[in-house]
Amino acid sequence: MFARFCALVVCLSITACAAVQRTDTAQLPPAFYGTLMDNDIGAINEASWALGSPDHTRGDPVEALRAAVAVEYLAGELNTNPRWEAMSPIAKMEMLQARGEFRRLLGIKPDVPAQVVVNAEIRAVWDLERGDAPAAQQVLSGPIFTLPPQQTMQVLNNLPTLPAARAATAAAELEEFRNG
């Protein structure tokens, strides 16, 4: 029994170290998630709401992209910012897994730096908010994407349930309230 416990601790330690080594952090424009300057809380709330049900983003690629930006950003922010030191390491690891899940869904290469991903997603959000779908598709056809832009737009218009992202954002929201 003790040997199993030790083996479990070693495996979890290796997994945690690997996750920390892959942590890549991006920055967001001030007040990207509302009028508050606190993008962390805004990103947690936005992603948790948007991913709580596929109905929240259905037919709204802007909302789906804002959730994608939030997850990409939070995966790094929660794992590197001392502000979130008291957050559960499981919640932080789940957010890293959520980043991977979103990247696979949107056809984003796994080795692209988080800032490059966030910049592209934000440009696409701004283009779509202005009603310039061709410009957004041009962004989504960039070298970081592996899917054709029309396919990525179809995914964003009908975002499926993302189990890892849904669990991670719900856990982050609970931790946000727990830690005040």
N, C-alpha and C positions, 0 to 999 in steps of 0.2 A: 504494500500500500504506500509506504513512504517513497519507494522507488518511482512509482507512478506519479506521485505528487511532484517529485523532483523533475521528472521528465516533462511534466506539464509546465512547470515553471520555466524550464529551459526553453521549451518550444514557444511559449508566450513571449519570453524575453527576446528571442531571436526574431520573432514576428514583429514585435514592437520596434526593435532596432532597425529592421529593414524598412518599416513604414516611416520612421523618423528620418532615415537617410534619404528617402525619396521625396520628402516634403519639399515642396516648391511653393513659394508664396507670391501672390500677386497683390497689386494695389488697385483700389477703385477710385474713380473721381469723387471728390467730396460730395456728400449728400446724394449719392446715386440711388439710394433706397429711401427717398423721401426728404423732408426738410431737415431732419435731424442730421447732425454731422457724424453720428455713430453708425457707420456702415455695417458693423458687426451685428448689432441687434436687428437692424433693418433687413440684412441678408438672411439671418436666421428666421425671422418672422415671414419674410417673403417666400423663402423656399419651403418652409413648413406648410404654409397655407397652399401654395401652388401645387405641391406634390401630395397634399392630403387626399386629393381625388383627381382623377383624369378630367373630370368635368370642369375643374377650375381653369384649365389651360386649353381645353378643346376649342379649336377655331381661333385661338389667340397666340400666334407664334411669338409675339412680343413678351407675353407673360411666361411662356415656356423658356424663352431665351434668358429672361431675367432670373428664372429659377436656376438655369444652367450656370449663369454668371455667379450666382450666390454660392452654389455648391463648389464650383472651381475655386472661388475666393476663400470660402470657409475651410476647405480642406487644408490649405496652408495656414490661414490665420489662426485657427483653433489649435493647431499643432506647434506654432512658433511664437505667438504673442503671449508674454507673461501674464497678461490679463486673464487668460483662460487656463492658467496653471492648475486651478482646483477642479477643472472639468474632468469628468470621468475619462480615463484613457481609452475605454471601450468606445465612447461616443466619438472621440477624436479619430480612432482607427476606422470606425464606421464611415466617417465623413471622407476619409481617403478612399475607401471602397466605393463610396457614392460618386466621387470624382471619376473613377475608372468606369463605373457603370454609365455615367452620362457621356463620357468620351466615346465609349464603344457605340452607344446608341446614335450619337451625332456624327460618327465617323471621324473623330479627331484622333490623330496619331498619339500614342501613349507617351512618346518621348518629347513632346513639344512643351516648352516652358509655360508655366501657368500664366505669366503675364501676357504672352503672345496669344494664348487662348482667350483670356479675358478681354484683351483689346479687340480681337476679331468679333467676339460675341457682342460686345458693347457697340461696335460700329454697326453691326447688323441690326441691333435693337434700335439705334438712332435712325438708321435708314428706314426701317419698317414704321417707326413712329411718324416719320415725315411722309409716309406713303410711297416711298421709293423702293418698291420690291425688286426692280432690276439691280439697283445698287447693293441691296442686301444679298441677292443671289451672287453678285460678283464677289462679295466678301466671303460667302460660303463656298466659293469655288477656289479659294486660296490653297496654297500648298500644305496647310496643316490639316486639310479635310481630305478624306478618302472617298466619300460618297459624292455623287453628283449633287449640285445645289438644289435641284428640284426635289430630289429624294429627301434631303435634309429638311427642306421646307415642309414636305408632307409629314415627316416625323414631328416637326415642331407644331404643326396644325392639329395633330392627333397624338399628343404625347401619351405613351402607354404608362401603366403603373410601373414605377421604378422601385422595386422593393428595397434595395440598399439605400437609395437616396431618400425614400420616404421614411425609413427607420432612422437614418442618420439625422435628418433634419428635425424629426419629432424628438429624438433624444437630445439634440442640441437645444431645442426650445425648452424642454424640461430642465435641462442643466442651467439654462439662462435664468429661469425662474427660481431654481433651487439656490443658485449662487447670488441672486439678487443683482 
